[in-house]
Amino acid sequence: MQIINVDAETFEAMLSKFEDFASRIEKLSRLHGDKDMKEWLDNQDVCQLLNISKRTLQTLRDNGTLAYTQISHKTYYKPEDILRIVPIVEEKRKQAKYKGKQL
């Protein structure tokens, strides 16, 4: 481990710059960020809502049917995107049932 000494004046300058940076990030987040992040759904929520398997959900993502956002290896979906694909999933379910399979 390496120990680095910093004089108080330099430390205060660094702290001030960091606080300015954090303030700008907060401002940008408020202006452009999704204010309703708590409404986003994860894989488990979507699978339960649509009554589909994790693999089917993966296929919907892979073929571009369902938009998603990935943050730190965790996948999130907007509720409006889920509502948009409900008819698609229902149609696939009907087709699978017609073929004697289950979605």
LOVO-384253 format. One record per atom (N, C-alpha, C, CB): residue number from 1; residue in three letters; x, y, z. Coordinates in pm, whole numbers, plus 32768, in hexadecimal, padded with zeros to 4 digits. Glycine has a CB too. Example, Ala and Ser with C-alpha at 12.3 -4.5 7.8 and 13.67 -1.06 7.14 Angstrom:
LOVO-384253
<seq: 1 type: ALA x: 8527 y: 7DC7 z: 830C>
<seq: 1 type: ALA x: 84CE y: 7E3E z: 830C>
<seq: 1 type: ALA x: 8528 y: 7EB6 z: 830C>
<seq: 1 type: ALA x: 846B y: 7E41 z: 8389>
<seq: 2 type: SER x: 8505 y: 7F1F z: 82C4>
<seq: 2 type: SER x: 8557 y: 7F96 z: 82CA>
<seq: 2 type: SER x: 850A y: 8003 z: 8313>
<seq: 2 type: SER x: 8580 y: 7FC4 z: 823C>
This chain:
LOVO-384253
<seq: 1 type: MET x: 8054 y: 7F8B z: 8000>
<seq: 1 type: MET x: 8000 y: 8000 z: 8000>
<seq: 1 type: MET x: 8059 y: 807C z: 8000>
<seq: 1 type: MET x: 7FA0 y: 8000 z: 8079>
<seq: 2 type: GLN x: 802E y: 80DE z: 7FB4>
<seq: 2 type: GLN x: 807A y: 8159 z: 7FA9>
<seq: 2 type: GLN x: 8031 y: 81C8 z: 7FF4>
<seq: 2 type: GLN x: 8090 y: 817F z: 7F14>
<seq: 3 type: ILE x: 8079 y: 8213 z: 8045>
<seq: 3 type: ILE x: 8040 y: 8282 z: 808F>
<seq: 3 type: ILE x: 8070 y: 8304 z: 804F>
<seq: 3 type: ILE x: 8068 y: 827B z: 8126>
<seq: 4 type: ILE x: 800F y: 835B z: 8033>
<seq: 4 type: ILE x: 8030 y: 83DB z: 7FF5>
<seq: 4 type: ILE x: 8002 y: 844A z: 8052>
<seq: 4 type: ILE x: 7FEE y: 83E8 z: 7F68>
<seq: 5 type: ASN x: 805C y: 84A4 z: 8072>
<seq: 5 type: ASN x: 803C y: 8518 z: 80C5>
<seq: 5 type: ASN x: 8017 y: 858D z: 806C>
<seq: 5 type: ASN x: 80B3 y: 853E z: 8122>
<seq: 6 type: VAL x: 7FAE y: 85D3 z: 8092>
<seq: 6 type: VAL x: 7F81 y: 8648 z: 8047>
<seq: 6 type: VAL x: 7F72 y: 86BA z: 80AB>
<seq: 6 type: VAL x: 7EFB y: 862C z: 7FFA>
<seq: 7 type: ASP x: 7FA7 y: 872E z: 8087>
<seq: 7 type: ASP x: 7F9A y: 879D z: 80E5>
<seq: 7 type: ASP x: 7F08 y: 87CC z: 80E9>
<seq: 7 type: ASP x: 7FF8 y: 8813 z: 80BE>
<seq: 8 type: ALA x: 7EE5 y: 8812 z: 8152>
<seq: 8 type: ALA x: 7E5A y: 8839 z: 816C>
<seq: 8 type: ALA x: 7E22 y: 8890 z: 80FB>
<seq: 8 type: ALA x: 7E51 y: 8884 z: 81F1>
<seq: 9 type: GLU x: 7E71 y: 88E9 z: 80C5>
<seq: 9 type: GLU x: 7E42 y: 8942 z: 805A>
<seq: 9 type: GLU x: 7E1D y: 88F1 z: 7FDC>
<seq: 9 type: GLU x: 7EAD y: 89AB z: 8039>
<seq: 10 type: THR x: 7E70 y: 8894 z: 7FB7>
<seq: 10 type: THR x: 7E55 y: 883E z: 7F44>
<seq: 10 type: THR x: 7DDB y: 87E8 z: 7F5D>
<seq: 10 type: THR x: 7ED0 y: 87E6 z: 7F24>
<seq: 11 type: PHE x: 7DD0 y: 87B3 z: 7FD6>
<seq: 11 type: PHE x: 7D5D y: 8760 z: 7FF8>
<seq: 11 type: PHE x: 7CDB y: 87B0 z: 7FEE>
<seq: 11 type: PHE x: 7D6D y: 8727 z: 8085>
<seq: 12 type: GLU x: 7CDC y: 882B z: 8021>
<seq: 12 type: GLU x: 7C65 y: 8880 z: 801A>
<seq: 12 type: GLU x: 7C41 y: 88A0 z: 7F89>
<seq: 12 type: GLU x: 7C7C y: 8902 z: 8069>
<seq: 13 type: ALA x: 7CA4 y: 88B7 z: 7F36>
<seq: 13 type: ALA x: 7C8B y: 88D2 z: 7EA8>
<seq: 13 type: ALA x: 7C4E y: 8857 z: 7E64>
<seq: 13 type: ALA x: 7D0E y: 88FB z: 7E60>
<seq: 14 type: MET x: 7C83 y: 87E2 z: 7E83>
<seq: 14 type: MET x: 7C4C y: 8766 z: 7E4A>
<seq: 14 type: MET x: 7BBD y: 8750 z: 7E79>
<seq: 14 type: MET x: 7CA4 y: 86ED z: 7E72>
<seq: 15 type: LEU x: 7BA4 y: 8766 z: 7EF9>
<seq: 15 type: LEU x: 7B1F y: 8755 z: 7F32>
<seq: 15 type: LEU x: 7ABB y: 87B6 z: 7EF0>
<seq: 15 type: LEU x: 7B23 y: 876C z: 7FCB>
<seq: 16 type: SER x: 7AE6 y: 8831 z: 7EDB>
<seq: 16 type: SER x: 7A91 y: 8894 z: 7E9B>
<seq: 16 type: SER x: 7A6E y: 886B z: 7E0C>
<seq: 16 type: SER x: 7AD6 y: 891D z: 7E9B>
<seq: 17 type: LYS x: 7AD2 y: 883C z: 7DC2>
<seq: 17 type: LYS x: 7ABB y: 880E z: 7D38>
<seq: 17 type: LYS x: 7A5B y: 8797 z: 7D37>
<seq: 17 type: LYS x: 7B40 y: 87E7 z: 7CF4>
<seq: 18 type: PHE x: 7A6C y: 873B z: 7D93>
<seq: 18 type: PHE x: 7A14 y: 86C6 z: 7D99>
<seq: 18 type: PHE x: 7986 y: 86F0 z: 7DBA>
<seq: 18 type: PHE x: 7A47 y: 8662 z: 7E02>
<seq: 19 type: GLU x: 7974 y: 874D z: 7E17>
<seq: 19 type: GLU x: 78EE y: 877D z: 7E3A>
<seq: 19 type: GLU x: 78AC y: 87C3 z: 7DC3>
<seq: 19 type: GLU x: 78F5 y: 87DC z: 7EB2>
<seq: 20 type: ASP x: 78FA y: 8811 z: 7D76>
<seq: 20 type: ASP x: 78C5 y: 8850 z: 7CFD>
<seq: 20 type: ASP x: 7898 y: 87E6 z: 7C98>
<seq: 20 type: ASP x: 792F y: 88AC z: 7CBE>
<seq: 21 type: PHE x: 78EB y: 8780 z: 7C86>
<seq: 21 type: PHE x: 78CB y: 8714 z: 7C2A>
<seq: 21 type: PHE x: 784A y: 86CC z: 7C56>
<seq: 21 type: PHE x: 7940 y: 86B0 z: 7C22>
<seq: 22 type: ALA x: 7840 y: 86AB z: 7CD5>
<seq: 22 type: ALA x: 77CA y: 8666 z: 7D09>
<seq: 22 type: ALA x: 774D y: 86BC z: 7CF8>
<seq: 22 type: ALA x: 77DD y: 8642 z: 7D9E>
<seq: 23 type: SER x: 775B y: 873E z: 7D0C>
<seq: 23 type: SER x: 76EB y: 879A z: 7CFB>
<seq: 23 type: SER x: 76BD y: 879D z: 7C6A>
<seq: 23 type: SER x: 7713 y: 8827 z: 7D2A>
<seq: 24 type: ARG x: 771C y: 87A1 z: 7C0D>
<seq: 24 type: ARG x: 76F7 y: 87A1 z: 7B7F>
<seq: 24 type: ARG x: 76B3 y: 871E z: 7B56>
<seq: 24 type: ARG x: 7773 y: 87B9 z: 7B27>
<seq: 25 type: ILE x: 76E3 y: 86AF z: 7B8A>
<seq: 25 type: ILE x: 76A6 y: 862E z: 7B6B>
<seq: 25 type: ILE x: 7617 y: 8629 z: 7BA0>
<seq: 25 type: ILE x: 76FA y: 85BB z: 7BA7>
<seq: 26 type: GLU x: 7601 y: 865A z: 7C18>
<seq: 26 type: GLU x: 757A y: 865E z: 7C50>
<seq: 26 type: GLU x: 751E y: 86B5 z: 7BFB>
<seq: 26 type: GLU x: 757D y: 8692 z: 7CE0>
<seq: 27 type: LYS x: 7550 y: 8727 z: 7BD0>
<seq: 27 type: LYS x: 7501 y: 8781 z: 7B7D>
<seq: 27 type: LYS x: 74DD y: 873F z: 7AF9>
<seq: 27 type: LYS x: 754D y: 8805 z: 7B64>
<seq: 28 type: LEU x: 753D y: 8700 z: 7AB8>
<seq: 28 type: LEU x: 7522 y: 86BA z: 7A3B>
<seq: 28 type: LEU x: 74C0 y: 8648 z: 7A4F>
<seq: 28 type: LEU x: 75A5 y: 8685 z: 79FF>
<seq: 29 type: SER x: 74CF y: 8603 z: 7ABC>
<seq: 29 type: SER x: 7474 y: 8594 z: 7ADA>
<seq: 29 type: SER x: 73E5 y: 85C5 z: 7AEA>
<seq: 29 type: SER x: 74A1 y: 854A z: 7B59>
<seq: 30 type: ARG x: 73D4 y: 8635 z: 7B2E>
<seq: 30 type: ARG x: 734E y: 866E z: 7B40>
<seq: 30 type: ARG x: 7314 y: 869C z: 7ABB>
<seq: 30 type: ARG x: 7352 y: 86E2 z: 7BA2>
<seq: 31 type: LEU x: 7368 y: 86D6 z: 7A66>
<seq: 31 type: LEU x: 7337 y: 870B z: 79E6>
<seq: 31 type: LEU x: 7316 y: 869D z: 7982>
<seq: 31 type: LEU x: 739F y: 8768 z: 79AB>
<seq: 32 type: HIS x: 736C y: 8639 z: 7978>
<seq: 32 type: HIS x: 7361 y: 85D6 z: 790E>
<seq: 32 type: HIS x: 7342 y: 854A z: 793D>
<seq: 32 type: HIS x: 73DD y: 85D4 z: 78BF>
<seq: 33 type: GLY x: 7352 y: 8532 z: 79BB>
<seq: 33 type: GLY x: 7341 y: 84AB z: 79ED>
<seq: 33 type: GLY x: 72B0 y: 8483 z: 79FA>
<seq: 33 type: GLY x: 7385 y: 849C z: 7A71>
<seq: 34 type: ASP x: 729B y: 8401 z: 7A07>
<seq: 34 type: ASP x: 7215 y: 83CF z: 7A1F>
<seq: 34 type: ASP x: 71F5 y: 83E4 z: 7AB1>
<seq: 34 type: ASP x: 7208 y: 8338 z: 79F7>
<seq: 35 type: LYS x: 7194 y: 8439 z: 7ACC>
<seq: 35 type: LYS x: 7171 y: 8456 z: 7B56>
<seq: 35 type: LYS x: 7129 y: 83E0 z: 7B98>
<seq: 35 type: LYS x: 711A y: 84D3 z: 7B5D>
<seq: 36 type: ASP x: 70F1 y: 838A z: 7B47>
<seq: 36 type: ASP x: 70A4 y: 8319 z: 7B7A>
<seq: 36 type: ASP x: 70F1 y: 8297 z: 7B72>
<seq: 36 type: ASP x: 7022 y: 830D z: 7B2F>
<seq: 37 type: MET x: 7172 y: 8299 z: 7B93>
<seq: 37 type: MET x: 71C4 y: 8221 z: 7B8A>
<seq: 37 type: MET x: 718A y: 81B1 z: 7BDF>
<seq: 37 type: MET x: 7253 y: 823F z: 7BB5>
<seq: 38 type: LYS x: 7145 y: 81D3 z: 7C4C>
<seq: 38 type: LYS x: 710E y: 816B z: 7CA1>
<seq: 38 type: LYS x: 70A0 y: 811E z: 7C5A>
<seq: 38 type: LYS x: 70D8 y: 81A8 z: 7D23>
<seq: 39 type: GLU x: 706C y: 8155 z: 7BEB>
<seq: 39 type: GLU x: 7005 y: 8111 z: 7B9F>
<seq: 39 type: GLU x: 703F y: 80AD z: 7B3C>
<seq: 39 type: GLU x: 6FB1 y: 8176 z: 7B56>
<seq: 40 type: TRP x: 70C1 y: 80AF z: 7B26>
<seq: 40 type: TRP x: 70FE y: 8051 z: 7AC8>
<seq: 40 type: TRP x: 70EF y: 7FC4 z: 7B00>
<seq: 40 type: TRP x: 7193 y: 8074 z: 7AAF>
<seq: 41 type: LEU x: 70E9 y: 7F64 z: 7AA6>
<seq: 41 type: LEU x: 70D4 y: 7ED9 z: 7ACC>
<seq: 41 type: LEU x: 7151 y: 7E88 z: 7AAF>
<seq: 41 type: LEU x: 705A y: 7E9E z: 7A82>
<seq: 42 type: ASP x: 7169 y: 7E21 z: 7AFF>
<seq: 42 type: ASP x: 71DA y: 7DC9 z: 7AE4>
<seq: 42 type: ASP x: 71A8 y: 7D4A z: 7AA0>
<seq: 42 type: ASP x: 7227 y: 7DA7 z: 7B68>
<seq: 43 type: ASN x: 7203 y: 7CED z: 7A84>
<seq: 43 type: ASN x: 71E1 y: 7C72 z: 7A3C>
<seq: 43 type: ASN x: 7170 y: 7C25 z: 7A81>
<seq: 43 type: ASN x: 725B y: 7C18 z: 7A30>
<seq: 44 type: GLN x: 717B y: 7C15 z: 7B02>
<seq: 44 type: GLN x: 7117 y: 7BC7 z: 7B4D>
<seq: 44 type: GLN x: 708D y: 7C08 z: 7B42>
<seq: 44 type: GLN x: 7141 y: 7BBB z: 7BE1>
<seq: 45 type: ASP x: 7087 y: 7C8A z: 7B51>
<seq: 45 type: ASP x: 7007 y: 7CD1 z: 7B46>
<seq: 45 type: ASP x: 6FC6 y: 7CBC z: 7ABE>
<seq: 45 type: ASP x: 701B y: 7D68 z: 7B5F>
<seq: 46 type: VAL x: 7016 y: 7CC9 z: 7A54>
<seq: 46 type: VAL x: 6FE2 y: 7CBC z: 79CC>
<seq: 46 type: VAL x: 6FB3 y: 7C2C z: 79B2>
<seq: 46 type: VAL x: 704D y: 7CE5 z: 7965>
<seq: 47 type: CYS x: 7002 y: 7BCB z: 79DC>
<seq: 47 type: CYS x: 6FDA y: 7B3F z: 79C9>
<seq: 47 type: CYS x: 6F55 y: 7B22 z: 7A0F>
<seq: 47 type: CYS x: 7048 y: 7AE1 z: 79FF>
<seq: 48 type: GLN x: 6F43 y: 7B56 z: 7A86>
<seq: 48 type: GLN x: 6EC6 y: 7B41 z: 7ACE>
<seq: 48 type: GLN x: 6E52 y: 7B89 z: 7A8C>
<seq: 48 type: GLN x: 6ED4 y: 7B6E z: 7B5E>
<seq: 49 type: LEU x: 6E69 y: 7C05 z: 7A61>
<seq: 49 type: LEU x: 6DFE y: 7C52 z: 7A22>
<seq: 49 type: LEU x: 6DCE y: 7C13 z: 799F>
<seq: 49 type: LEU x: 6E2C y: 7CE1 z: 7A09>
<seq: 50 type: LEU x: 6E2D y: 7BE5 z: 794F>
<seq: 50 type: LEU x: 6E0B y: 7BAE z: 78CC>
<seq: 50 type: LEU x: 6DF5 y: 7B17 z: 78CE>
<seq: 50 type: LEU x: 6E77 y: 7BD0 z: 786A>
<seq: 51 type: ASN x: 6E13 y: 7ADB z: 7941>
<seq: 51 type: ASN x: 6E07 y: 7A49 z: 794F>
<seq: 51 type: ASN x: 6E5B y: 7A02 z: 78E5>
<seq: 51 type: ASN x: 6D73 y: 7A1D z: 7944>
<seq: 52 type: ILE x: 6EDC y: 7A29 z: 78E0>
<seq: 52 type: ILE x: 6F39 y: 79ED z: 7883>
<seq: 52 type: ILE x: 6FB6 y: 79BF z: 78CE>
<seq: 52 type: ILE x: 6F5F y: 7A50 z: 7812>
<seq: 53 type: SER x: 7005 y: 796C z: 788C>
<seq: 53 type: SER x: 7080 y: 793B z: 78C9>
<seq: 53 type: SER x: 70F1 y: 79A1 z: 78B6>
<seq: 53 type: SER x: 70A9 y: 78B3 z: 788E>
<seq: 54 type: LYS x: 715C y: 798E z: 78FF>
<seq: 54 type: LYS x: 71D1 y: 79E6 z: 78F2>
<seq: 54 type: LYS x: 720B y: 79DA z: 7865>
<seq: 54 type: LYS x: 723D y: 79C4 z: 795C>
<seq: 55 type: ARG x: 7207 y: 7961 z: 782E>
<seq: 55 type: ARG x: 723D y: 794B z: 77A8>
<seq: 55 type: ARG x: 71EA y: 7996 z: 773F>
<seq: 55 type: ARG x: 7242 y: 78B4 z: 7788>
<seq: 56 type: THR x: 7166 y: 7995 z: 774D>
<seq: 56 type: THR x: 7111 y: 79DF z: 76F0>
<seq: 56 type: THR x: 712E y: 7A75 z: 76FB>
<seq: 56 type: THR x: 707C y: 79C3 z: 770D>
<seq: 57 type: LEU x: 7141 y: 7AA5 z: 7774>
<seq: 57 type: LEU x: 7163 y: 7B31 z: 7789>
<seq: 57 type: LEU x: 71E7 y: 7B52 z: 7744>
<seq: 57 type: LEU x: 716B y: 7B51 z: 7820>
<seq: 58 type: GLN x: 7248 y: 7AF9 z: 7751>
<seq: 58 type: GLN x: 72CA y: 7B0C z: 770E>
<seq: 58 type: GLN x: 72B8 y: 7B14 z: 7676>
<seq: 58 type: GLN x: 732B y: 7A99 z: 7732>
<seq: 59 type: THR x: 7263 y: 7ABE z: 763F>
<seq: 59 type: THR x: 7248 y: 7ABF z: 75AF>
<seq: 59 type: THR x: 7208 y: 7B43 z: 7584>
<seq: 59 type: THR x: 71EE y: 7A49 z: 7589>
<seq: 60 type: LEU x: 71AB y: 7B76 z: 75D3>
<seq: 60 type: LEU x: 716B y: 7BF7 z: 75B5>
<seq: 60 type: LEU x: 71D2 y: 7C68 z: 75B3>
<seq: 60 type: LEU x: 70FD y: 7C15 z: 761A>
<seq: 61 type: ARG x: 7233 y: 7C61 z: 760C>
<seq: 61 type: ARG x: 729E y: 7CC5 z: 760D>
<seq: 61 type: ARG x: 72F9 y: 7CB3 z: 7593>
<seq: 61 type: ARG x: 72F1 y: 7CBB z: 7690>
<seq: 62 type: ASP x: 7321 y: 7C37 z: 757A>
<seq: 62 type: ASP x: 7380 y: 7C1A z: 750F>
<seq: 62 type: ASP x: 734B y: 7C41 z: 7485>
<seq: 62 type: ASP x: 73A3 y: 7B88 z: 750F>
<seq: 63 type: ASN x: 72CB y: 7C2A z: 746C>
<seq: 63 type: ASN x: 7297 y: 7C48 z: 73E6>
<seq: 63 type: ASN x: 7265 y: 7CD8 z: 73DA>
<seq: 63 type: ASN x: 7226 y: 7BE8 z: 73C4>
<seq: 64 type: GLY x: 7279 y: 7D2A z: 7442>
<seq: 64 type: GLY x: 7257 y: 7DB7 z: 743B>
<seq: 64 type: GLY x: 71C5 y: 7DD7 z: 7456>
<seq: 64 type: GLY x: 727C y: 7DEB z: 73B7>
<seq: 65 type: THR x: 7177 y: 7D74 z: 747F>
<seq: 65 type: THR x: 70EA y: 7D8A z: 749B>
<seq: 65 type: THR x: 70D7 y: 7DDE z: 7519>
<seq: 65 type: THR x: 70A1 y: 7D05 z: 74AB>
<seq: 66 type: LEU x: 7130 y: 7DCA z: 757A>
<seq: 66 type: LEU x: 7122 y: 7E0D z: 75FB>
<seq: 66 type: LEU x: 719D y: 7E62 z: 7619>
<seq: 66 type: LEU x: 710B y: 7DA6 z: 766C>
<seq: 67 type: ALA x: 7187 y: 7EE3 z: 762F>
<seq: 67 type: ALA x: 71F4 y: 7F3D z: 7654>
<seq: 67 type: ALA x: 7218 y: 7F27 z: 76E7>
<seq: 67 type: ALA x: 71CC y: 7FD2 z: 763B>
<seq: 68 type: TYR x: 7296 y: 7F3C z: 7706>
<seq: 68 type: TYR x: 72C3 y: 7F29 z: 778F>
<seq: 68 type: TYR x: 733C y: 7F81 z: 77AB>
<seq: 68 type: TYR x: 72E5 y: 7E95 z: 77A9>
<seq: 69 type: THR x: 735B y: 7F8D z: 782B>
<seq: 69 type: THR x: 73D1 y: 7FD6 z: 7857>
<seq: 69 type: THR x: 741D y: 7F7B z: 78B7>
<seq: 69 type: THR x: 73AC y: 805D z: 789B>
<seq: 70 type: GLN x: 74A0 y: 7F77 z: 78A6>
<seq: 70 type: GLN x: 74F0 y: 7F22 z: 78FE>
<seq: 70 type: GLN x: 754D y: 7F79 z: 7951>
<seq: 70 type: GLN x: 7542 y: 7EBA z: 78AC>
<seq: 71 type: ILE x: 7544 y: 7F66 z: 79D4>
<seq: 71 type: ILE x: 7598 y: 7FB0 z: 7A32>
<seq: 71 type: ILE x: 75DA y: 7F4B z: 7A8E>
<seq: 71 type: ILE x: 7545 y: 8019 z: 7A82>
<seq: 72 type: SER x: 765E y: 7F44 z: 7A8A>
<seq: 72 type: SER x: 76AB y: 7EE9 z: 7ADF>
<seq: 72 type: SER x: 7676 y: 7E5A z: 7AD7>
<seq: 72 type: SER x: 76A7 y: 7F19 z: 7B71>
<seq: 73 type: HIS x: 766B y: 7E27 z: 7A5E>
<seq: 73 type: HIS x: 7641 y: 7D9D z: 7A44>
<seq: 73 type: HIS x: 75B2 y: 7D80 z: 7A70>
<seq: 73 type: HIS x: 769E y: 7D3E z: 7A8A>
<seq: 74 type: LYS x: 7563 y: 7DE5 z: 7A8A>
<seq: 74 type: LYS x: 74D7 y: 7DD2 z: 7AAC>
<seq: 74 type: LYS x: 7483 y: 7E17 z: 7A41>
<seq: 74 type: LYS x: 74B6 y: 7E09 z: 7B3B>
<seq: 75 type: THR x: 741B y: 7DD3 z: 7A13>
<seq: 75 type: THR x: 73CB y: 7E05 z: 79A5>
<seq: 75 type: THR x: 7349 y: 7E41 z: 79D8>
<seq: 75 type: THR x: 73AE y: 7D95 z: 7941>
<seq: 76 type: TYR x: 7325 y: 7EB5 z: 79A1>
<seq: 76 type: TYR x: 72AC y: 7EFB z: 79C9>
<seq: 76 type: TYR x: 7258 y: 7F1C z: 794D>
<seq: 76 type: TYR x: 72CF y: 7F7D z: 7A17>
<seq: 77 type: TYR x: 71D4 y: 7F25 z: 7963>
<seq: 77 type: TYR x: 7176 y: 7F40 z: 78F7>
<seq: 77 type: TYR x: 7116 y: 7FAF z: 7923>
<seq: 77 type: TYR x: 7128 y: 7EC0 z: 78CF>
<seq: 78 type: LYS x: 70F1 y: 8004 z: 78C4>
<seq: 78 type: LYS x: 708D y: 806A z: 78E0>
<seq: 78 type: LYS x: 7002 y: 802B z: 78D8>
<seq: 78 type: LYS x: 7099 y: 80E3 z: 787E>
<seq: 79 type: PRO x: 6FA8 y: 804F z: 7932>
<seq: 79 type: PRO x: 6F21 y: 8016 z: 7930>
<seq: 79 type: PRO x: 6EDA y: 802B z: 78AA>
<seq: 79 type: PRO x: 6ECE y: 8053 z: 799F>
<seq: 80 type: GLU x: 6EEE y: 80A0 z: 786B>
<seq: 80 type: GLU x: 6EAB y: 80B8 z: 77EB>
<seq: 80 type: GLU x: 6EDD y: 805C z: 777D>
<seq: 80 type: GLU x: 6EBE y: 8149 z: 77C1>
<seq: 81 type: ASP x: 6F5C y: 8033 z: 7785>
<seq: 81 type: ASP x: 6F91 y: 7FD3 z: 7723>
<seq: 81 type: ASP x: 6F52 y: 7F49 z: 7737>
<seq: 81 type: ASP x: 702A y: 7FCA z: 772E>
<seq: 82 type: ILE x: 6F3A y: 7F26 z: 77B5>
<seq: 82 type: ILE x: 6EFA y: 7EA5 z: 77D2>
<seq: 82 type: ILE x: 6E6B y: 7EA7 z: 779E>
<seq: 82 type: ILE x: 6EFD y: 7E87 z: 786B>
<seq: 83 type: LEU x: 6E23 y: 7F13 z: 77B6>
<seq: 83 type: LEU x: 6D99 y: 7F1D z: 7786>
<seq: 83 type: LEU x: 6D93 y: 7F15 z: 76ED>
<seq: 83 type: LEU x: 6D59 y: 7FA0 z: 77B6>
<seq: 84 type: ARG x: 6DF7 y: 7F4C z: 76AB>
<seq: 84 type: ARG x: 6DFC y: 7F4C z: 761A>
<seq: 84 type: ARG x: 6E0A y: 7EBF z: 75E1>
<seq: 84 type: ARG x: 6E6E y: 7FA2 z: 75EA>
<seq: 85 type: ILE x: 6E4E y: 7E65 z: 7628>
<seq: 85 type: ILE x: 6E64 y: 7DDF z: 75F0>
<seq: 85 type: ILE x: 6DFD y: 7D78 z: 761F>
<seq: 85 type: ILE x: 6EED y: 7DB0 z: 7615>
<seq: 86 type: VAL x: 6DA0 y: 7D9E z: 7676>
<seq: 86 type: VAL x: 6D3A y: 7D3E z: 76A4>
<seq: 86 type: VAL x: 6CF1 y: 7CFE z: 762D>
<seq: 86 type: VAL x: 6CD5 y: 7D84 z: 7701>
<seq: 87 type: PRO x: 6CC2 y: 7D4A z: 75C9>
<seq: 87 type: PRO x: 6C7F y: 7D09 z: 7558>
<seq: 87 type: PRO x: 6CDA y: 7CA9 z: 750B>
<seq: 87 type: PRO x: 6C4A y: 7D74 z: 74F8>
<seq: 88 type: ILE x: 6D59 y: 7CCB z: 7501>
<seq: 88 type: ILE x: 6DB9 y: 7C74 z: 74BC>
<seq: 88 type: ILE x: 6DC7 y: 7BF0 z: 7506>
<seq: 88 type: ILE x: 6E42 y: 7CBA z: 74AF>
<seq: 89 type: VAL x: 6DD5 y: 7BF7 z: 758A>
<seq: 89 type: VAL x: 6DE3 y: 7B7E z: 75DB>
<seq: 89 type: VAL x: 6D64 y: 7B2A z: 75D3>
<seq: 89 type: VAL x: 6E03 y: 7BA3 z: 766E>
<seq: 90 type: GLU x: 6CF1 y: 7B6B z: 75D7>
<seq: 90 type: GLU x: 6C72 y: 7B21 z: 75CE>
<seq: 90 type: GLU x: 6C65 y: 7ADA z: 7548>
<seq: 90 type: GLU x: 6BFC y: 7B80 z: 75E3>
<seq: 91 type: GLU x: 6C90 y: 7B1C z: 74DD>
<seq: 91 type: GLU x: 6C8B y: 7ADF z: 7458>
<seq: 91 type: GLU x: 6CE9 y: 7A66 z: 7450>
<seq: 91 type: GLU x: 6CB0 y: 7B46 z: 73EB>
<seq: 92 type: LYS x: 6D60 y: 7A74 z: 7489>
<seq: 92 type: LYS x: 6DBF y: 7A03 z: 748B>
<seq: 92 type: LYS x: 6D87 y: 7991 z: 74DE>
<seq: 92 type: LYS x: 6E47 y: 7A30 z: 74C4>
<seq: 93 type: ARG x: 6D41 y: 79B3 z: 754B>
<seq: 93 type: ARG x: 6D05 y: 794C z: 75A0>
<seq: 93 type: ARG x: 6C99 y: 78FF z: 7552>
<seq: 93 type: ARG x: 6CC9 y: 798C z: 761F>
<seq: 94 type: LYS x: 6C48 y: 7948 z: 7504>
<seq: 94 type: LYS x: 6BE0 y: 7908 z: 74B2>
<seq: 94 type: LYS x: 6C1F y: 78AC z: 744A>
<seq: 94 type: LYS x: 6B89 y: 7973 z: 746E>
<seq: 95 type: GLN x: 6C89 y: 78DD z: 7409>
<seq: 95 type: GLN x: 6CCD y: 788B z: 73A4>
<seq: 95 type: GLN x: 6D09 y: 780E z: 73E2>
<seq: 95 type: GLN x: 6D3A y: 78DC z: 735F>
<seq: 96 type: ALA x: 6D45 y: 781C z: 7457>
<seq: 96 type: ALA x: 6D7F y: 77A8 z: 749A>
<seq: 96 type: ALA x: 6D12 y: 7745 z: 74C2>
<seq: 96 type: ALA x: 6DCF y: 77D5 z: 7517>
<seq: 97 type: LYS x: 6CA3 y: 7776 z: 74F3>
<seq: 97 type: LYS x: 6C34 y: 771E z: 751A>
<seq: 97 type: LYS x: 6BFE y: 76D4 z: 74A0>
<seq: 97 type: LYS x: 6BC3 y: 776F z: 755D>
<seq: 98 type: TYR x: 6BF5 y: 7719 z: 742F>
<seq: 98 type: TYR x: 6BC5 y: 76DC z: 73B3>
<seq: 98 type: TYR x: 6C22 y: 766A z: 7389>
<seq: 98 type: TYR x: 6BBC y: 7746 z: 7342>
<seq: 99 type: LYS x: 6CA3 y: 767B z: 73A1>
<seq: 99 type: LYS x: 6D06 y: 7614 z: 737E>
<seq: 99 type: LYS x: 6D13 y: 75AA z: 73EB>
<seq: 99 type: LYS x: 6D8E y: 7655 z: 7364>
<seq: 100 type: GLY x: 6CC4 y: 75B7 z: 7454>
<seq: 100 type: GLY x: 6CCA y: 7555 z: 74C0>
<seq: 100 type: GLY x: 6D3D y: 756B z: 7521>
<seq: 100 type: GLY x: 6CD3 y: 74CC z: 7488>
<seq: 101 type: LYS x: 6D72 y: 75E3 z: 7521>
<seq: 101 type: LYS x: 6DE1 y: 7605 z: 757B>
<seq: 101 type: LYS x: 6DB1 y: 766A z: 75E1>
<seq: 101 type: LYS x: 6E5B y: 763E z: 752C>
<seq: 102 type: GLN x: 6E0B y: 768B z: 763C>
<seq: 102 type: GLN x: 6DEB y: 76EC z: 76A2>
<seq: 102 type: GLN x: 6E55 y: 7758 z: 76A5>
<seq: 102 type: GLN x: 6DDE y: 76A9 z: 772B>
<seq: 103 type: LEU x: 6E2C y: 77D4 z: 76B3>
<seq: 103 type: LEU x: 6E8A y: 7843 z: 76B8>
<seq: 103 type: LEU x: 6EB6 y: 785D z: 7745>
<seq: 103 type: LEU x: 6E4D y: 78C1 z: 767D>
